[in-house]
Amino acid sequence: MVDGAPYQMISAPVLSPTLTGWIVFAARLDDREMRALERLSAIELDAQVFDRRGDAWLTTDQGPDSAVLAPFVAAAIQTGAAAPGHLKTAAGDDLVLVKPLKSLDGQASAALLLRYPMAAALAPYRPLMAAVVIVGLIGAALVAAASFGLSRGLSRPIIALDDAARRLQRGEDVHVAVQTDDEIGRLAGSFNLMAAEIRDREARITHLALHDAETGLHNRLALERAISARLATLAPGEQVVVATLGLDRFTFLRGAIGYSLATELVAEIGARVQAQDPRAVVARLTTSTLGVVSDLRDLAAALPLIETAAGSLEAPLRLGGELIDIHLTHGLGAGDATTDDAARLVEHALIALDQARATGRKVAAFDAVAYGDPAGNLSLMSEMLEGVASGALFLNHQPKLDLRSGAITGVEALVRWNHPTRGMLRPDLFVEMAEETGHIRALTECVLERAIADQQALFAAGHDVLMSINISGRLVDDLDFADRAIARIQATGARMCFEVTETAVIGNPEAALGVIARLAAAGIAISIDDYGSGLSSLAYLKQIRADELKIDKSFILTLDSDGKDALLVKSTIDLAHSLGMKVTAEGVENRESLGLLSLMGCDIAQGYHIAKPMPLAQLTAFLDAWSHPAITDEAQSA
């Protein structure tokens, strides 16, 4: 570098004959020199010389790409790259080669950079690429034309098959015409075979879905469809009448003739109904119940017709060589599309059948009033559980008089419910429903808790009485309930008596007797409630570990007027005493009955003549007055 400009130098020694000096020739590497160098190349090169000044590489040929080229030169010199590299410049992609130049000091302080534009390198190939594109377009056009011509022969049958497949999916009956023997023709033939198999299979499935497999009669789904079709065609004022035919004593009959003949019997009865009214739809609803819907449009007109037809339907049938008597009960339901649907009409007819059997009639129409409101009763159970949790249920207590001492020695706790919208509800209503719905345990545990609390309150007021509660037959054989009750009573030290009915033991006697024995062993008194009201069994009476026998009030109410009742009561008292049990008579409503019971040796009396069931506060006042009869006349009256 001379004065900041690059020079190319050539030196030669001067010998005469010894070395006397050097001769040096220098040529400045300016633009003219560089252009001359570029012309020496067979390709269009761009040459530049860079020199290092400190850490930077500079060139006298300052162009728009100098800022990009200088770092590239520095990196190439540092790595010693001998091969060209690619560099993106303002003009495009360039192929760039960097060669270090020799210097007088022997260091790499200058470099030659050669650039060759990629566009120039690819220029000879552009006509070839254009030719390739043109040939490709021509080939694509030829392929498209050939495909179009081929598709005209293939697409039509394929489109026909696609359309047929869609119609088959919608459940339509389809068939594709086979016109050729090639693959498409064979495919169309296979499709037609498949469609035929699907039609046959669908017909079999539909028949199974709408018919009873044993008798071949229609099933409930088919009956409801027929009812819905008739509801849709009703004129104003008309009804659809649905009848149910129940084969009485079916279980006994099936046990006598066998399952096979019993099923055949049901099918024969259905055939009889169909023969009387060919337009009717006869369906099997249960094993012993048929459903029928006909063209009858009025319930009042249908009743005498059903009663007339019942006689011919009950004519004896000969099956398996034996003559079988038939007894049928009929239930009728009717309605229109504005108030009922098919399922509801079938339900009403089935309920009417149960109502007819309950009242001993051969034919009965659905009685909505007698049926009541099951949905409302079901919601009542949910409300009862909420009442148990919130404390809405409460207890009334009826005193029990010891006829020997004249003292009130016990009370019976009776659950009561003042419903927020229905008012005071009869205990038999929600207690029986609690038994049927499985909520009786929650109710009984609630009563036990309240009874223990009330007994503690009475004890605090100076009255130590035995607290009796009723235990449902559904809980007599429930060992878990018994364990929880025993644990609660023992934890509180309560004096409790569980009143159970004798019939409650009959369902599962072994488990029930075991639970009763467990309760008795834990110190809980056991009372046999309502004795004499059912099928009293001396065998069970002997096995039950009981402390008390309560005579049903049906015997006590007429004790002073019916000699037989008096004899039965006296015999029961003597029997209970012989078995080591006390006797309680409930239903004492007059002085005469109380006197007779005392003469017969009865231990305890309970009834309205002594006191009605009362809340805890009133009971406390009553016991105070009974214990201290001289307080006031008003207390005696209370």
C-alpha positions in Angstrom: 0.0 0.0 0.0 1.5 3.3 -1.1 -0.3 6.5 0.1 -3.4 4.5 0.8 -3.6 2.9 -2.6 -2.8 -0.7 -3.6 0.1 -1.4 -5.9 1.5 -4.5 -7.6 5.2 -4.6 -7.4 7.9 -6.6 -9.2 11.6 -6.5 -8.1 14.8 -7.7 -9.8 18.4 -7.7 -8.5 21.1 -5.6 -10.2 24.3 -7.7 -10.6 27.6 -6.3 -11.9 28.6 -9.1 -11.2 28.0 -8.6 -7.6 24.7 -7.4 -6.2 24.8 -3.7 -6.4 21.1 -3.0 -5.9 17.5 -3.7 -6.8 15.2 -2.3 -9.4 11.5 -2.2 -8.5 8.6 -1.6 -10.9 5.2 -0.7 -9.4 1.7 -0.6 -11.1 -1.2 0.9 -9.3 -4.2 -1.4 -9.0 -6.8 1.3 -9.9 -10.1 0.8 -11.8 -8.5 0.7 -15.1 -6.1 -2.0 -14.0 -8.9 -4.0 -12.4 -11.0 -3.8 -15.6 -8.1 -5.1 -17.6 -7.8 -8.0 -15.1 -11.5 -8.7 -15.5 -11.2 -8.8 -19.3 -8.6 -11.6 -19.0 -11.4 -13.9 -17.6 -13.6 -16.0 -19.8 -16.6 -15.1 -17.7 -17.9 -11.8 -16.5 -16.0 -11.3 -13.3 -16.0 -8.3 -10.9 -12.6 -7.9 -9.3 -11.8 -5.8 -6.2 -8.7 -5.4 -3.9 -9.2 -5.1 -0.2 -6.6 -4.1 2.3 -6.7 -4.4 6.0 -6.4 -1.3 8.0 -6.4 -2.3 11.6 -9.4 -4.7 12.1 -11.3 -3.4 9.0 -11.0 -4.4 5.4 -11.4 -1.5 3.0 -11.3 -1.1 -0.8 -10.8 1.9 -3.0 -13.8 0.8 -5.2 -16.5 1.8 -2.9 -19.9 0.4 -4.2 -23.3 -0.3 -2.7 -22.2 -3.8 -1.7 -19.0 -2.7 0.2 -20.7 -3.0 3.6 -21.6 -6.7 2.8 -18.4 -7.6 1.1 -15.9 -6.4 3.8 -17.3 -8.8 6.5 -17.3 -11.7 3.9 -13.6 -11.0 3.1 -12.6 -10.8 6.8 -14.4 -14.2 7.5 -12.8 -15.8 4.5 -9.3 -14.7 5.4 -9.8 -15.8 9.0 -11.1 -19.3 8.1 -8.7 -19.7 5.2 -11.5 -20.6 2.8 -10.2 -21.7 -0.5 -13.5 -22.4 -2.2 -16.0 -19.8 -3.4 -19.0 -19.1 -1.4 -22.5 -17.6 -1.9 -23.3 -14.1 -1.0 -26.6 -12.2 -1.3 -26.0 -8.6 -2.5 -28.3 -5.8 -3.7 -28.0 -7.1 -7.2 -28.9 -10.7 -6.3 -27.0 -13.9 -5.5 -23.2 -13.9 -6.3 -20.6 -16.6 -6.3 -17.6 -15.0 -4.4 -14.0 -16.1 -4.1 -11.4 -14.4 -1.8 -7.6 -14.9 -2.4 -5.0 -13.4 -0.1 -2.3 -11.4 -1.9 1.4 -11.5 -1.0 2.8 -8.4 0.6 6.3 -7.1 1.2 6.0 -7.8 5.0 4.8 -11.4 4.4 1.5 -10.8 6.2 -2.0 -11.2 4.7 -2.7 -7.5 4.6 -4.4 -7.5 1.1 -6.9 -9.8 -0.7 -8.4 -10.1 -4.1 -12.2 -10.6 -4.3 -13.7 -12.0 -7.4 -17.5 -12.0 -7.9 -19.6 -13.8 -10.5 -23.4 -13.1 -10.6 -25.5 -16.3 -10.4 -28.0 -14.7 -12.8 -25.3 -14.5 -15.5 -24.4 -18.2 -14.8 -28.1 -19.3 -15.3 -28.8 -17.1 -18.3 -27.9 -19.8 -20.9 -30.4 -22.2 -19.3 -33.4 -19.9 -19.4 -34.5 -20.9 -23.0 -34.2 -24.6 -22.0 -36.4 -24.0 -18.9 -38.9 -22.2 -21.0 -39.0 -25.1 -23.4 -39.5 -27.5 -20.5 -42.4 -25.5 -19.2 -44.0 -25.4 -22.6 -43.6 -29.1 -23.1 -45.1 -29.7 -19.5 -48.1 -27.5 -20.3 -48.7 -29.4 -23.6 -48.4 -32.7 -21.7 -50.8 -31.6 -19.0 -53.3 -30.6 -21.7 -53.0 -33.9 -23.4 -53.4 -35.8 -20.0 -56.5 -33.7 -19.2 -58.0 -34.4 -22.6 -57.3 -38.1 -22.3 -58.7 -38.2 -18.7 -61.9 -36.4 -19.8 -62.3 -38.9 -22.6 -61.7 -41.8 -20.2 -64.0 -40.4 -17.5 -66.9 -40.2 -19.9 -66.8 -44.0 -20.0 -66.2 -44.5 -16.3 -67.8 -41.7 -14.4 -71.4 -42.3 -15.4 -71.6 -45.8 -13.8 -69.6 -44.7 -10.8 -71.9 -41.7 -10.3 -74.9 -44.0 -10.6 -73.4 -46.3 -7.9 -72.7 -43.3 -5.7 -76.3 -42.1 -6.0 -77.6 -45.5 -5.3 -75.4 -45.8 -2.2 -76.8 -42.5 -0.9 -80.3 -43.6 -1.5 -79.6 -46.9 0.2 -78.3 -45.0 3.2 -81.6 -43.2 3.4 -83.4 -46.6 3.4 -84.7 -46.5 -0.1 -85.1 -49.6 -2.3 -82.4 -49.2 -5.0 -81.1 -51.2 -8.0 -78.3 -50.3 -10.4 -78.6 -51.5 -14.1 -75.6 -53.6 -15.1 -74.6 -52.8 -18.7 -71.0 -54.1 -19.0 -69.0 -57.1 -18.1 -66.0 -55.2 -16.9 -64.9 -54.3 -13.3 -67.6 -51.6 -13.1 -70.3 -54.0 -14.2 -69.2 -56.6 -11.6 -69.1 -53.9 -9.0 -72.7 -52.9 -9.9 -73.8 -56.5 -9.6 -72.2 -56.9 -6.2 -73.9 -53.7 -5.1 -77.3 -55.0 -6.2 -76.7 -58.2 -4.3 -75.7 -56.2 -1.2 -78.8 -54.0 -1.4 -81.0 -57.1 -1.6 -79.3 -58.6 1.5 -79.7 -55.3 3.4 -83.4 -55.2 2.5 -84.0 -58.7 3.7 -82.0 -58.2 6.9 -83.8 -54.9 7.6 -87.1 -56.5 7.1 -86.1 -59.2 9.6 -84.8 -56.7 12.1 -87.9 -54.5 11.8 -90.1 -57.6 12.4 -88.1 -58.5 15.5 -88.3 -54.9 16.8 -92.1 -54.8 16.4 -93.1 -58.3 17.4 -92.9 -60.6 20.4 -90.4 -63.4 19.8 -92.3 -66.0 21.7 -95.9 -65.5 20.5 -95.4 -63.7 17.2 -97.8 -60.9 18.4 -97.0 -57.3 18.1 -95.0 -55.8 21.0 -95.5 -52.6 23.0 -93.5 -50.5 20.5 -95.8 -51.6 17.6 -98.8 -50.9 19.7 -97.7 -47.4 20.6 -97.0 -46.7 16.9 -100.5 -47.8 16.0 -102.0 -45.6 18.7 -100.0 -42.6 17.5 -101.2 -43.2 14.0 -104.8 -43.3 15.2 -104.3 -40.2 17.4 -103.1 -38.3 14.3 -106.4 -39.0 12.4 -108.9 -38.2 15.2 -111.8 -35.8 14.5 -112.8 -33.3 17.1 -114.6 -35.0 20.0 -113.2 -38.5 19.2 -111.0 -40.6 21.3 -108.6 -43.5 20.9 -109.6 -46.4 23.1 -106.8 -48.7 24.4 -107.7 -52.0 26.1 -105.6 -54.4 28.1 -106.4 -58.0 28.7 -104.9 -59.6 31.8 -104.8 -63.4 32.1 -105.7 -64.1 35.7 -103.9 -66.6 37.8 -101.2 -66.8 35.1 -98.4 -67.8 37.4 -100.4 -70.7 38.8 -101.5 -71.6 35.3 -98.0 -71.5 33.9 -96.8 -73.7 36.7 -99.5 -76.3 35.9 -99.2 -76.5 32.1 -95.5 -75.4 31.6 -93.9 -72.3 30.0 -94.3 -73.5 26.4 -98.1 -74.1 26.6 -98.6 -70.9 28.7 -96.9 -68.9 25.9 -99.1 -70.7 23.3 -102.2 -69.9 25.4 -101.3 -66.2 25.3 -100.9 -66.4 21.5 -104.3 -68.2 21.1 -106.0 -65.5 23.2 -104.4 -62.8 20.9 -105.7 -64.7 17.9 -109.2 -64.7 19.3 -109.1 -61.0 19.8 -107.8 -60.5 16.3 -110.6 -62.7 14.9 -113.2 -60.6 16.6 -111.8 -57.4 15.2 -109.5 -57.9 12.2 -108.6 -54.2 12.1 -107.4 -54.1 15.7 -103.7 -54.2 16.6 -103.0 -56.9 19.3 -99.8 -56.7 21.2 -98.2 -58.5 24.1 -97.3 -56.1 26.8 -96.1 -58.5 29.6 -96.0 -62.2 30.0 -99.7 -62.4 30.9 -101.1 -59.1 29.5 -102.2 -58.2 26.0 -102.8 -54.7 24.7 -105.4 -53.9 22.0 -106.2 -50.7 20.0 -109.1 -50.7 17.5 -111.1 -48.2 15.6 -113.4 -47.5 18.6 -113.6 -43.7 19.0 -115.6 -43.4 22.3 -114.9 -44.9 25.7 -118.6 -45.0 26.8 -119.5 -47.0 23.6 -116.5 -49.3 24.1 -117.4 -50.5 27.6 -120.5 -52.5 26.7 -118.8 -53.9 23.7 -115.8 -55.1 25.8 -118.2 -56.6 28.4 -120.1 -58.5 25.6 -116.9 -59.8 24.0 -115.4 -60.9 27.3 -117.6 -63.9 27.4 -116.5 -65.4 24.1 -112.8 -64.6 24.8 -113.0 -66.7 28.0 -114.3 -69.8 26.3 -112.1 -72.8 27.3 -109.1 -73.6 25.1 -107.7 -77.1 24.3 -103.9 -77.1 24.5 -101.8 -80.2 24.6 -104.8 -82.4 24.7 -106.2 -80.7 27.8 -109.1 -78.2 28.1 -107.9 -75.1 29.9 -110.3 -72.6 31.5 -109.5 -68.9 30.9 -110.3 -66.0 33.2 -109.6 -62.5 31.8 -109.7 -59.0 33.3 -110.0 -55.9 31.1 -108.7 -52.4 31.6 -109.5 -49.4 29.4 -107.8 -46.1 28.7 -108.9 -43.4 26.4 -107.7 -40.0 25.3 -107.0 -37.7 22.3 -103.8 -36.1 20.9 -104.4 -32.8 22.9 -104.1 -34.4 26.3 -102.4 -37.8 25.9 -99.8 -39.6 23.9 -99.4 -43.3 23.0 -97.3 -44.3 26.0 -99.6 -42.5 28.4 -102.7 -44.3 27.0 -101.0 -47.7 27.4 -100.0 -46.8 30.9 -103.6 -45.8 31.7 -105.0 -49.0 30.3 -102.5 -51.0 32.5 -103.5 -49.1 35.6 -107.1 -49.6 34.8 -106.4 -53.4 34.6 -104.9 -53.2 38.2 -107.9 -51.1 39.4 -110.3 -53.7 37.9 -108.5 -56.5 39.7 -108.4 -54.6 43.0 -112.2 -54.0 42.9 -113.1 -57.5 41.7 -114.5 -56.3 38.3 -114.1 -57.9 34.9 -113.9 -54.6 33.0 -112.9 -51.1 34.4 -111.9 -47.8 32.8 -109.0 -45.8 34.1 -110.0 -43.8 37.2 -107.6 -40.8 37.6 -109.0 -39.9 41.0 -108.4 -43.3 42.5 -105.0 -43.4 41.0 -103.9 -40.2 42.6 -100.8 -38.3 41.8 -97.7 -40.6 42.0 -95.4 -37.8 40.7 -96.6 -35.5 43.5 -96.1 -38.3 46.0 -92.6 -38.9 44.7 -91.8 -35.2 45.2 -93.3 -35.5 48.7 -90.6 -38.0 49.5 -87.9 -35.5 48.4 -89.6 -32.9 50.6 -89.8 -35.3 53.5 -86.0 -35.9 53.3 -85.5 -32.2 53.3 -87.8 -32.0 56.3 -85.8 -34.6 58.1 -82.6 -32.7 57.5 -84.1 -29.3 58.4 -86.1 -30.4 61.4 -89.6 -29.8 59.9 -90.9 -33.1 61.2 -91.8 -33.3 64.9 -93.2 -35.7 67.5 -96.4 -35.9 69.4 -96.5 -38.3 72.4 -99.4 -40.3 73.8 -99.2 -41.3 77.5 -99.4 -44.9 78.6 -101.1 -45.5 82.0 -99.9 -48.2 84.4 -103.2 -49.7 85.6 -101.6 -51.1 88.8 -99.9 -48.0 90.1 -102.0 -45.4 88.4 -98.9 -43.6 87.1 -97.9 -42.6 83.6 -94.9 -44.8 83.1 -94.4 -44.5 79.3 -95.3 -42.5 76.2 -95.5 -43.5 72.5 -93.7 -41.1 70.1 -95.7 -40.5 66.9 -94.2 -38.6 64.0 -96.1 -35.6 62.6 -95.4 -33.3 59.6 -96.8 -29.9 59.0 -96.2 -29.5 55.3 -95.5 -25.9 54.2 -98.1 -26.1 51.4 -100.3 -29.1 52.1 -100.7 -28.5 55.9 -100.8 -31.4 58.4 -100.3 -34.7 56.5 -101.7 -38.0 57.7 -98.8 -40.1 59.1 -100.0 -43.2 57.2 -99.6 -41.3 53.9 -95.9 -40.4 54.2 -94.8 -43.3 56.4 -96.2 -45.9 53.9 -94.6 -44.0 51.0 -91.3 -43.9 52.9 -91.5 -47.7 53.3 -92.2 -48.2 49.6 -89.5 -45.8 48.4 -86.8 -47.0 50.8 -86.7 -43.8 52.8 -88.1 -45.4 56.0 -84.7 -45.8 57.6 -83.9 -42.0 57.3 -87.4 -41.3 58.8 -87.0 -43.8 61.6 -83.5 -42.5 62.5 -84.9 -39.0 62.7 -87.8 -40.2 65.0 -85.2 -42.0 67.2 -83.1 -38.8 67.5 -86.1 -36.6 68.4 -87.5 -39.3 70.8 -84.2 -39.4 72.7 -84.0 -35.6 72.8 -87.6 -35.4 74.1 -87.0 -38.1 76.7 -84.0 -36.1 78.0 -86.1 -33.0 78.2 -88.8 -34.9 80.2 -86.2 -36.3 82.5 -84.8 -32.8 83.1 -88.4 -31.8 84.0 -88.6 -34.6 86.6 -90.4 -37.3 84.5 -88.7 -40.6 83.9 -90.8 -42.4 81.3 -90.2 -45.2 78.8 -90.2 -43.8 75.3 -91.7 -46.1 72.6 -91.2 -45.7 68.9 -92.6 -47.7 66.0 -90.1 -49.7 63.9 -91.1 -50.5 60.3 -91.1 -54.1 59.1 -88.6 -53.0 56.5 -86.1 -52.4 59.3 -86.7 -55.4 61.5 -84.2 -57.5 59.6 -81.7 -54.5 59.0 -78.7 -55.4 61.2 -76.9 -52.1 60.3 -79.8 -50.1 61.5 -80.0 -52.1 64.7 -76.3 -51.5 65.4 -76.6 -47.8 64.8 -79.7 -47.5 67.0 -78.0 -49.5 69.8 -74.9 -47.3 69.7 -77.0 -44.1 69.8 -79.2 -45.3 72.7 -76.2 -46.6 74.7 -74.3 -43.3 74.1 -77.2 -41.2 75.5 -78.4 -43.6 78.2 -82.0 -43.4 76.8 -84.8 -45.8 77.9 -86.4 -46.9 74.7 -89.0 -49.4 73.6 -89.2 -50.5 69.9 -92.7 -51.5 68.8 -92.7 -54.0 66.0 -95.6 -55.8 64.4 -95.7 -59.6 64.4 -96.2 -59.8 60.7 -92.9 -57.9 60.2 -91.0 -61.1 61.2 -92.7 -63.3 58.5 -90.7 -61.9 55.6 -87.3 -62.9 56.7 -87.9 -64.6 60.1 -84.3 -65.8 60.8 -82.7 -62.4 60.2 -85.6 -60.5 62.0 -85.6 -62.7 65.1 -81.8 -62.3 65.2 -82.0 -58.5 65.1 -84.8 -58.5 67.7 -82.7 -60.6 70.0 -79.7 -58.3 69.5 -81.9 -55.3 70.4 -83.3 -57.0 73.5 -79.8 -58.0 74.6 -78.7 -54.4 74.4 -81.4 -53.4 76.9 -84.0 -52.1 74.5 -87.5 -53.2 75.3 -89.4 -54.9 72.5 -93.2 -54.6 72.1 -95.3 -56.7 69.7 -97.6 -54.1 68.2 -101.2 -54.6 66.8 -101.4 -58.1 68.1 -104.6 -59.8 66.8 -105.0 -57.6 63.7 -103.3 -60.0 61.3 -102.7 -63.7 61.1 -101.3 -64.0 64.6 -99.0 -67.0 65.0 -98.3 -68.7 68.3 -95.1 -70.1 66.8 -93.7 -66.6 66.1 -95.0 -65.3 69.5 -93.0 -68.0 71.2 -89.8 -67.2 69.3 -89.9 -63.3 69.6 -87.9 -62.1 72.5 -90.4 -59.4 73.6 -91.2 -57.6 76.9 -94.7 -56.3 75.9 -97.7 -57.4 73.9 -100.0 -54.6 72.6 -103.6 -55.8 71.9 -104.9 -54.2 68.7 -107.5 -51.4 69.3 -110.1 -53.2 67.1 -110.7 -55.5 70.1 -110.7 -52.7 72.7 -113.1 -50.3 71.0 -116.0 -52.8 71.4 -114.7 -54.4 74.7 -117.7 -53.2 76.7 -120.3 -54.3 74.2 -119.0 -57.5 72.6 -118.6 -60.6 74.8 -116.4 -62.3 72.2 -113.9 -59.4 72.2 -113.9 -59.5 76.0 -113.2 -63.2 76.0 -110.4 -62.8 73.4 -108.8 -59.9 75.3 -108.9 -61.9 78.6 -107.4 -64.9 76.9 -104.6 -62.8 75.3 -103.8 -61.2 78.6 -103.5 -64.5 80.4 -101.4 -65.9 77.5 -99.0 -63.0 77.5 -98.5 -63.1 81.3 -97.8 -66.8 81.0 -95.1 -66.0 78.5 -93.6 -63.4 80.8 -94.8 -60.3 78.9 -96.7 -57.3 80.0 -99.9 -56.4 78.2 -100.8 -53.0 76.8 -104.3 -52.2 75.5 -104.5 -49.4 72.9 -107.7 -47.7 71.8 -109.1 -47.2 75.3 -111.8 -44.5 74.8 -114.2 -44.9 77.7 -114.3 -45.5 81.4 -116.0 -48.9 81.0 -113.3 -50.3 78.9 -110.7 -49.1 81.2 -112.4 -50.7 84.2 -112.8 -54.0 82.4 -109.1 -54.0 81.4 -108.1 -53.4 85.0 -110.3 -56.3 86.2 -108.8 -58.6 83.5 -105.3 -57.9 84.8 -104.1 -55.7 81.9 -100.9 -53.9 82.8 -101.0 -50.7 80.7 -103.7 -48.8 78.9 -103.4 -46.3 76.1 -106.1 -44.3 74.3 -108.1 -41.1 74.0 -109.8 -41.7 77.4 -106.4 -41.2 79.0 -104.9 -38.7 76.7 -104.5 -37.9 73.0 -101.1 -37.5 71.4 -99.7 -34.1 72.3 -96.5 -32.0 71.7 -93.7 -32.0 74.2 -94.6 -28.9 76.1 -98.2 -30.0 76.6 -97.0 -33.4 77.6 -94.8 -31.9 80.3 -97.7 -30.0 81.7 -99.9 -33.1 81.5 -97.4 -35.2 83.4 -97.0 -32.4 86.0 -100.7 -32.3 86.6 -100.9 -36.1 86.7 -98.1 -36.4 89.2 -99.7 -33.6 91.4 -103.5 -34.0 91.1 -104.2 -31.3 93.7 -102.6 -28.4 91.7 -105.7 -27.0 90.1 -108.8 -28.2 88.4 -107.6 -26.6 85.2 -104.5 -28.8 85.3 -106.7 -31.9 85.9 -108.8 -30.9 82.9 -105.7 -30.5 80.7 
